[in-house]
Amino acid sequence: MAKNSTKKAAGTPAAPSRSEIIEVPNKLQVKVGANQGADQAALDLAKDVVQNIKPTYESRFEADMRALKSLFVQMQDTAEFDLPLLVDKVHDIRGEAGTFGYNLVTEIGRLLCEFIASIDKVGETEKLAIAAHLQAMQTVVVDKVKGDGPEVAKQIIAGLNAIIAKSKA
């Protein structure tokens, strides 16, 4: 729907201008319906599920990290690096970590995913950078560093960023 508007400054004639206001339909609202949304009971159930699986998270994380590290070792042994697969595995782990309070794992995983996306081939420096990120993710959970972590967390991130910068030089 277009509207014409004019502005008039004191003592000057009005200059006509055209502006167009475009109203974009809310497709989600059309699908869900007006005044609809998340059911509070469903949200409460989801919170309960997360609380119930929290005690087993760290052991599942360790198993996932062992599998990821094993996959990376296999890639190194065969010299065939399936980088999209590696990103998918890291992305899954980092997403779950944030749910359970391991924000530092999420941040390290994000850095690793961005690093992998920025490389074309995997040489020795890239192998070391990937391995350092994987080890850092595992160490955070083994040492139970929750939230953003203490000062050492900033040092870990700075160190990983330095490794990435070195690999790009």
N, C-alpha and C positions, 0 to 999 in steps of 0.2 A: 504494500500500500504506500503510495508516494504522497508526500505533502509538500506544498510550496511554503516557503517561509521568507520573511524579509526582516532585516535588522535595520534599525534606524538609530544612528548616533545623533546626539544633540546638534542641531543646526545643519545637518547634512541630509540630502535626499536619500530615501531608502533605495538600496540596490537589490533587485530581486535575486534570489539564489534558489537553487533546487536541491533538495535533499530527499533521500529515499529511505524510508524505514521498512526494513524487511522483517517480517515476523516469521521465525522458524518454528515449525511445529515440534512439540516435545514428543518424540517417537516412543520414548520409554513410557511416558504417561499414557499414551494411546494403547500400548501393549498391556500395561499393568492395570490401568484404570485410574480415575481421579481418586485422590485421598487413599490410595493403596500404598503399600510398601512392606517393609520387613515386619514380620510378625514377631512381637516381643517374646512370645513363647519359643519361637524358633531360635532367636538370638540367645535366649537363656539356655536352651538345649545345647547350642554350639559351644557356649562358654563352659558348660558342664563337661562336654566331651573333651575339650582342651584340658581342663583340670584333671580329668581322669587319666589322660594319656601322658601328662607331664612327668610322672615318676619313671616312665620307660623311655623318655625322649633321649636322654644322654646315651643309653646303651644302643638305641637305634641309630643315633647320630654317629657313634663310633663305628658301627657296622657299615653305615653308608660311606663314611670317610675311608675305611679300609677298602671297600669296593672301588671307590673313586681313585684312591692311590694305586690300587692294583691295576685298574684300567689304564692309568697314566704310565705305569711301569711297562705294561704290555705294549702301549703305543711307542714307548721309547725303544723297547726291544725289537720291534718290527720296523721301526722308523716310519710308521704310517700313523699320522696324527689326524684323528677325526675330531677336529676342533669344534664343530657344531654339537657333537655328542658330549664333549667335555663341558661346553657351556651349559647344555641342558642339565647335566648332572649337578654342576655347581649351582645353577639357578634353583634347582629343587631343594638342595640342602640349605642354601642361604635363605630361601623363603620360609622354610619351616623353622629355622633358627630364630628368626625375628619373632615368630609367634610365641616362642618359649623364653624370650627375654635375652637372647644372645645377639644383641644388636651389632656387636663387633664382628661376629661371623658374617652377618648380613653385609656389613660394610666391606670386609675383606673379600667376600664373594663377589660383590659388585665390582670392586677394583679388578679382580681376576677376570670376570666376564668382559669388562671393557678392554682389558689388556689383550685377551685372546682375540677379541673382535678387531683389534688394531694390527694384528700381525698376519703376514702372508705365509711365512714359513717358520718352522721351529728349529732353531739352531741351539747351540749349547747355552747361550745366555737366556733364551726364551725358556728352555727346559728348567734352568735354575730358578727363573722368576716364577714359573708355574708351580714348581715344587715348593718354593718358599711360601707362596700363598696357601697352598694346601696344608702345609705344616702349621702355618699360623692359625688357620681355621680350626684345625684339630686341637692345637694347644689351648685356644680360648675356652673350648668346652671342657677339656680335661681339667684345666685349672679353674673351671666354673667362674669365668669372668663374665658377669652379667651386666646388662645395660651398655653404656658407652665405655665402661671400663675405667680403670685408674689411669694415671699419667703414662704408664707403660703402654697402654693401648694407643695413645697418640704416637708414641715412639715406634710401635709396630707398623702403624699406617704410614708414618714418615719413611721408615725403612723400606717398606714395600713400594712406595712411590719412587724412592731412589733407585730401586732395582728396575722398575719399569722405565724410568728415565734413562738409565744406563743401557738398557736393551735397545732403546730407540736411537741411541747415539751412534 
